[in-house]
Amino acid sequence: MRGSKVAILEWMRKHPWITSKIAFEKFGITRLSARIKELRDKGYDIETIMVETTTRFGETSRYARYVLRGEPNEEGYKDKGD
């Protein structure tokens, strides 16, 4: 795995979630959703939670919050603690 995916995984293992804002500010990652897809393809169980917020202009906006729910086991299957 290359650097940006490793940085994302390390963050998600220590923190409850990651957003594109966090990924950009901490690691300079501009395409978080693409890195999340790559991690999912490797067997990581990552949930997407859509969060609604109000912008400084009073408009409603949504963004994705990604939560690591499980990691692949040695066979590559998701481990959900079962």
DSSP file (Angstrom, degrees, kcal/mol; ACC not computed):
  #  RESIDUE AA STRUCTURE BP1 BP2  ACC     N-H-->O    O-->H-N    N-H-->O    O-->H-N    TCO  KAPPA ALPHA  PHI   PSI    X-CA   Y-CA   Z-CA
    1    1 A M              0   0    0      0, 0.0     2,-0.1     0, 0.0     0, 0.0   0.000 360.0 360.0 360.0 140.8    0.0    0.0    0.0
    2    2 A R     >  -     0   0    0      1,-0.1     4,-1.8     4,-0.0     3,-0.4  -0.275 360.0 -89.3 -83.9 173.8    1.2    3.5   -0.8
    3    3 A G  H  > S+     0   0    0      1,-0.2     4,-2.5     2,-0.2     5,-0.2   0.815 117.0  51.3 -53.5 -47.7    1.6    6.4    1.5
    4    4 A S  H  > S+     0   0    0      1,-0.2     4,-2.2     2,-0.2    -1,-0.2   0.895 111.5  47.7 -66.5 -38.6   -1.8    8.1    1.4
    5    5 A K  H  > S+     0   0    0     -3,-0.4     4,-2.6     2,-0.2    -1,-0.2   0.889 112.1  50.6 -67.4 -37.7   -3.7    5.0    2.1
    6    6 A V  H  X S+     0   0    0     -4,-1.8     4,-2.7     2,-0.2    -2,-0.2   0.921 110.1  50.1 -64.1 -43.4   -1.4    4.1    5.0
    7    7 A A  H  X S+     0   0    0     -4,-2.5     4,-2.1     2,-0.2    -2,-0.2   0.909 111.5  48.5 -61.6 -42.5   -1.9    7.6    6.4
    8    8 A I  H  X S+     0   0    0     -4,-2.2     4,-2.8     2,-0.2    -2,-0.2   0.936 112.3  48.3 -63.3 -46.8   -5.7    7.3    6.1
    9    9 A L  H  X S+     0   0    0     -4,-2.6     4,-2.1     1,-0.2    -2,-0.2   0.919 110.7  50.3 -61.5 -44.4   -5.7    3.9    7.8
   10   10 A E  H  X S+     0   0    0     -4,-2.7     4,-0.9     1,-0.2    -1,-0.2   0.910 112.8  47.5 -61.1 -41.4   -3.5    5.0   10.7
   11   11 A W  H >X S+     0   0    0     -4,-2.1     4,-2.0    -5,-0.2     3,-0.9   0.945 111.9  49.4 -62.8 -48.0   -5.7    8.0   11.2
   12   12 A M  H 3< S+     0   0    0     -4,-2.8    56,-0.2     1,-0.3    -1,-0.2   0.791 106.7  55.8 -66.5 -28.1   -8.9    5.9   11.1
   13   13 A R  H 3< S+     0   0    0     -4,-2.1    -1,-0.3    -5,-0.2    -2,-0.2   0.764 118.0  34.5 -72.0 -24.5   -7.5    3.4   13.6
   14   14 A K  H << S+     0   0    0     -4,-0.9    -2,-0.2    -3,-0.9    -1,-0.2   0.636 118.6  49.0-104.0 -19.0   -6.8    6.2   16.1
   15   15 A H  S  < S-     0   0    0     -4,-2.0     3,-0.1    -5,-0.1    -1,-0.0  -0.861  81.0-118.3-126.1 156.3   -9.8    8.5   15.5
   16   16 A P  S    S-     0   0    0      0, 0.0     2,-0.3     0, 0.0    52,-0.2   0.792  87.8 -13.9 -67.0 -27.8  -13.5    7.9   15.2
   17   17 A W        -     0   0    0     50,-0.1     2,-0.3    -6,-0.1    50,-0.2  -0.972  54.3-135.6-161.0 172.4  -13.8    9.2   11.6
   18   18 A I  E     -A   66   0A   0     48,-1.7    48,-2.9    -2,-0.3     2,-0.3  -0.990  15.8-170.4-137.1 146.7  -12.1   11.0    8.7
   19   19 A T  E  >  -A   65   0A   0     -2,-0.3     4,-2.6    46,-0.2     5,-0.2  -0.815  41.1-103.6-125.8 168.6  -13.5   13.6    6.3
   20   20 A S  H  > S+     0   0    0     44,-0.5     4,-2.2    -2,-0.3     5,-0.2   0.851 121.9  56.0 -63.0 -32.6  -12.1   15.2    3.2
   21   21 A K  H  > S+     0   0    0      2,-0.2     4,-2.7     1,-0.2    -1,-0.2   0.934 109.8  44.4 -64.0 -45.7  -11.3   18.3    5.1
   22   22 A I  H  > S+     0   0    0      1,-0.2     4,-2.9     2,-0.2     5,-0.5   0.933 112.7  52.2 -62.8 -45.7   -9.2   16.4    7.7
   23   23 A A  H  X S+     0   0    0     -4,-2.6     6,-1.9     1,-0.2     4,-1.8   0.883 113.8  43.4 -60.0 -39.6   -7.5   14.4    4.9
   24   24 A F  H  X S+     0   0    0     -4,-2.2     4,-1.4     4,-0.3    -1,-0.2   0.937 116.9  44.9 -71.6 -46.4   -6.5   17.6    3.1
   25   25 A E  H  < S+     0   0    0     -4,-2.7    -2,-0.2    -5,-0.2    -3,-0.2   0.894 124.1  32.7 -66.5 -40.4   -5.4   19.5    6.2
   26   26 A K  H  < S+     0   0    0     -4,-2.9    -3,-0.2    -5,-0.2    -1,-0.2   0.860 138.7  11.6 -85.2 -37.7   -3.4   16.6    7.7
   27   27 A F  H  < S-     0   0    0     -4,-1.8    -3,-0.2    -5,-0.5    -2,-0.2   0.455  91.3-115.8-126.3  -3.3   -2.0   14.8    4.7
   28   28 A G     <  +     0   0    0     -4,-1.4     2,-0.5    -5,-0.5    -4,-0.3   0.708  59.9 154.8  72.1  18.8   -2.6   16.9    1.6
   29   29 A I        +     0   0    0     -6,-1.9     3,-0.3     1,-0.1    -1,-0.3  -0.711  19.4 175.9 -84.6 122.9   -5.0   14.2    0.2
   30   30 A T  S    S+     0   0    0     -2,-0.5     2,-0.2     1,-0.2     3,-0.2   0.600  72.8  50.8-102.7 -14.6   -7.5   15.8   -2.2
   31   31 A R    >>  +     0   0    0      1,-0.2     4,-1.6    -8,-0.1     3,-0.5  -0.511  59.6 154.5-122.5  63.6   -9.3   12.7   -3.4
   32   32 A L  H 3> S+     0   0    0     -3,-0.3     4,-2.7     1,-0.2     5,-0.2   0.891  71.0  58.6 -59.3 -42.3  -10.3   10.9   -0.2
   33   33 A S  H 3> S+     0   0    0      1,-0.2     4,-2.1     2,-0.2    -1,-0.2   0.858 105.1  51.2 -59.5 -35.0  -13.2    9.1   -1.7
   34   34 A A  H <> S+     0   0    0     -3,-0.5     4,-2.0     2,-0.2    -1,-0.2   0.905 110.9  47.3 -67.8 -41.2  -10.9    7.4   -4.2
   35   35 A R  H  X S+     0   0    0     -4,-1.6     4,-2.1     2,-0.2    -2,-0.2   0.882 110.4  53.1 -67.1 -37.0   -8.5    6.3   -1.5
   36   36 A I  H  X S+     0   0    0     -4,-2.7     4,-2.6     2,-0.2    -2,-0.2   0.915 107.8  51.1 -63.3 -42.5  -11.5    5.0    0.5
   37   37 A K  H  X S+     0   0    0     -4,-2.1     4,-2.6     1,-0.2    -2,-0.2   0.916 108.8  51.2 -60.5 -43.3  -12.7    2.9   -2.5
   38   38 A E  H  X S+     0   0    0     -4,-2.0     4,-1.0     1,-0.2    -1,-0.2   0.897 110.7  48.4 -61.3 -40.4   -9.2    1.4   -2.9
   39   39 A L  H  <>S+     0   0    0     -4,-2.1     5,-2.2     2,-0.2     3,-0.4   0.903 110.8  50.6 -66.5 -41.0   -9.2    0.5    0.8
   40   40 A R  H ><5S+     0   0    0     -4,-2.6     3,-1.9     1,-0.2    -2,-0.2   0.911 106.1  55.8 -61.2 -41.8  -12.7   -1.1    0.5
   41   41 A D  H 3<5S+     0   0    0     -4,-2.6    -1,-0.2     1,-0.3    -2,-0.2   0.774 103.9  55.0 -62.3 -25.2  -11.5   -3.0   -2.6
   42   42 A K  T 3<5S-     0   0    0     -4,-1.0    -1,-0.3    -3,-0.4    -2,-0.2   0.438 131.1 -93.7 -86.9  -0.7   -8.7   -4.5   -0.3
   43   43 A G  T < 5S+     0   0    0     -3,-1.9     2,-0.3     1,-0.3    -3,-0.2   0.446  75.6 143.7 107.4   1.2  -11.4   -5.7    2.1
   44   44 A Y      < -     0   0    0     -5,-2.2     2,-0.9    27,-0.1    -1,-0.3  -0.565  47.6-134.6 -75.1 136.3  -11.6   -2.9    4.7
   45   45 A D  E     +B   70   0A   0     25,-2.7    24,-3.6    -2,-0.3    25,-1.4  -0.810  34.9 170.6 -93.5 103.1  -15.1   -2.3    6.0
   46   46 A I  E     -B   68   0A   0     -2,-0.9     2,-0.3    22,-0.2    22,-0.2  -0.967  20.2-150.0-121.3 122.2  -15.6    1.5    5.8
   47   47 A E  E     -B   67   0A   0     20,-2.9    20,-2.5    -2,-0.5     2,-0.5  -0.699   6.4-143.5 -91.3 140.8  -19.0    3.1    6.4
   48   48 A T  E     -B   66   0A   0     -2,-0.3     2,-0.5    18,-0.2    18,-0.2  -0.919  15.1-171.5-102.7 124.5  -20.0    6.3    4.8
   49   49 A I  E     -B   65   0A   0     16,-2.8    16,-2.5    -2,-0.5     2,-0.5  -0.973  15.7-142.8-116.0 120.6  -22.1    8.6    6.9
   50   50 A M  E     -B   64   0A   0     -2,-0.5     2,-0.4    14,-0.2    14,-0.2  -0.729  17.2-161.1 -86.2 127.5  -23.5   11.7    5.2
   51   51 A V  E     -B   63   0A   0     12,-3.0    12,-2.0    -2,-0.5     2,-0.4  -0.908   5.8-147.3-112.2 132.3  -23.6   14.7    7.5
   52   52 A E  E     +B   62   0A   0     -2,-0.4     2,-0.3    10,-0.2    10,-0.2  -0.832  26.2 165.0 -99.9 136.7  -25.7   17.8    6.8
   53   53 A T  E     -B   61   0A   0      8,-3.1     8,-3.0    -2,-0.4     2,-0.5  -0.904  36.1-112.0-142.4 168.3  -24.5   21.2    7.8
   54   54 A T  E     -B   60   0A   0     -2,-0.3     6,-0.2     6,-0.2     2,-0.0  -0.918  31.5-136.2-106.9 131.0  -25.2   24.8    7.2
   55   55 A T    >   -     0   0    0      4,-3.5     3,-2.1    -2,-0.5     6,-0.0  -0.224  31.7 -99.0 -77.2 171.7  -22.7   26.9    5.3
   56   56 A R  T 3  S+     0   0    0      1,-0.3    -1,-0.1     2,-0.1    -2,-0.0   0.649 126.0  58.6 -66.1 -13.0  -21.5   30.3    6.2
   57   57 A F  T 3  S-     0   0    0      2,-0.1    -1,-0.3     0, 0.0     3,-0.1   0.337 121.7-107.3 -96.4   5.3  -24.0   31.6    3.6
   58   58 A G  S <  S+     0   0    0     -3,-2.1     2,-0.2     1,-0.3    -2,-0.1   0.570  77.8 130.9  83.1   9.1  -26.9   29.9    5.4
   59   59 A E        -     0   0    0      1,-0.0    -4,-3.5     0, 0.0     2,-0.3  -0.645  61.3-111.2 -95.4 153.5  -27.3   27.1    2.8
   60   60 A T  E     + B   0  54A   0     -2,-0.2     2,-0.3    -6,-0.2    -6,-0.2  -0.661  40.1 175.7 -83.2 136.5  -27.5   23.4    3.6
   61   61 A S  E     - B   0  53A   0     -8,-3.0    -8,-3.1    -2,-0.3     2,-0.4  -0.949  16.5-147.0-137.1 156.4  -24.6   21.3    2.5
   62   62 A R  E     + B   0  52A   0     -2,-0.3     2,-0.3   -10,-0.2   -10,-0.2  -0.951  14.7 176.9-126.2 147.5  -23.6   17.7    2.9
   63   63 A Y  E     - B   0  51A   0    -12,-2.0   -12,-3.0    -2,-0.4     2,-0.4  -0.971  29.8-108.3-143.5 160.3  -20.3   15.9    3.3
   64   64 A A  E     - B   0  50A   0     -2,-0.3   -44,-0.5   -14,-0.2     2,-0.5  -0.710  20.4-165.0 -93.4 137.4  -19.1   12.4    3.9
   65   65 A R  E     -AB  19  49A   0    -16,-2.5   -16,-2.8    -2,-0.4     2,-0.4  -0.992  15.0-149.9-116.8 124.8  -17.7   11.1    7.1
   66   66 A Y  E     -AB  18  48A   0    -48,-2.9   -48,-1.7    -2,-0.5     2,-0.4  -0.832  11.3-169.5-104.0 132.7  -15.9    7.8    6.8
   67   67 A V  E     - B   0  47A   0    -20,-2.5   -20,-2.9    -2,-0.4     2,-0.6  -0.979  20.9-132.4-124.4 127.5  -15.7    5.3    9.7
   68   68 A L  E     + B   0  46A   0     -2,-0.4   -22,-0.2   -56,-0.2     3,-0.1  -0.695  31.1 168.2 -78.8 118.3  -13.6    2.2    9.8
   69   69 A R  E     -     0   0A   0    -24,-3.6     2,-0.3    -2,-0.6   -23,-0.2   0.678  60.6  -6.6-104.0 -24.7  -15.8   -0.7   11.0
   70   70 A G  E     - B   0  45A   0    -25,-1.4   -25,-2.7    10,-0.1    -1,-0.3  -0.983  56.9-132.6-168.3 158.1  -13.5   -3.7   10.2
   71   71 A E  E     -C   79   0B   0      8,-0.5     8,-1.4    -2,-0.3   -27,-0.1  -0.833  37.0 -95.7-116.6 154.8  -10.3   -4.9    8.7
   72   72 A P  E     -C   78   0B   0      0, 0.0     6,-0.2     0, 0.0     2,-0.1  -0.387  37.1-139.7 -67.1 145.4   -9.6   -7.7    6.3
   73   73 A N    >   -     0   0    0      4,-2.7     3,-2.3   -30,-0.1     6,-0.0  -0.294  42.9 -76.3 -91.3-173.0   -8.4  -11.0    7.9
   74   74 A E  T 3  S+     0   0    0      1,-0.3    -1,-0.0     2,-0.1     0, 0.0   0.748 133.6  52.3 -61.0 -24.5   -5.7  -13.2    6.5
   75   75 A E  T 3  S-     0   0    0      2,-0.1    -1,-0.3     3,-0.0     3,-0.1   0.491 119.5-109.2 -87.9  -2.6   -8.1  -14.6    3.8
   76   76 A G  S <  S+     0   0    0     -3,-2.3     2,-0.2     1,-0.3    -2,-0.1   0.504  76.1 131.5  90.4   3.7   -9.1  -11.1    2.7
   77   77 A Y        -     0   0    0      1,-0.1    -4,-2.7    -6,-0.0    -1,-0.3  -0.576  65.4 -96.5 -89.5 155.2  -12.6  -11.2    4.1
   78   78 A K  E     -C   72   0B   0     -6,-0.2     2,-0.7    -2,-0.2   -34,-0.1  -0.451  29.1-144.9 -70.5 139.5  -14.0   -8.4    6.3
   79   79 A D  E     +C   71   0B   0     -8,-1.4    -8,-0.5   -36,-0.2   -34,-0.1  -0.919  24.1 170.5-107.2 108.4  -13.8   -8.9   10.0
   80   80 A K        -     0   0    0     -2,-0.7    -1,-0.1   -10,-0.2   -10,-0.1   0.131  64.1 -94.9-103.8  18.8  -16.8   -7.5   11.7
   81   81 A G              0   0    0      1,-0.1    -2,-0.1     0, 0.0   -11,-0.0   0.653 360.0 360.0  81.0  15.0  -16.1   -9.0   15.1
   82   82 A D              0   0    0      0, 0.0    -1,-0.1     0, 0.0    -3,-0.0   0.479 360.0 360.0 -76.9 360.0  -18.3  -12.1   14.6
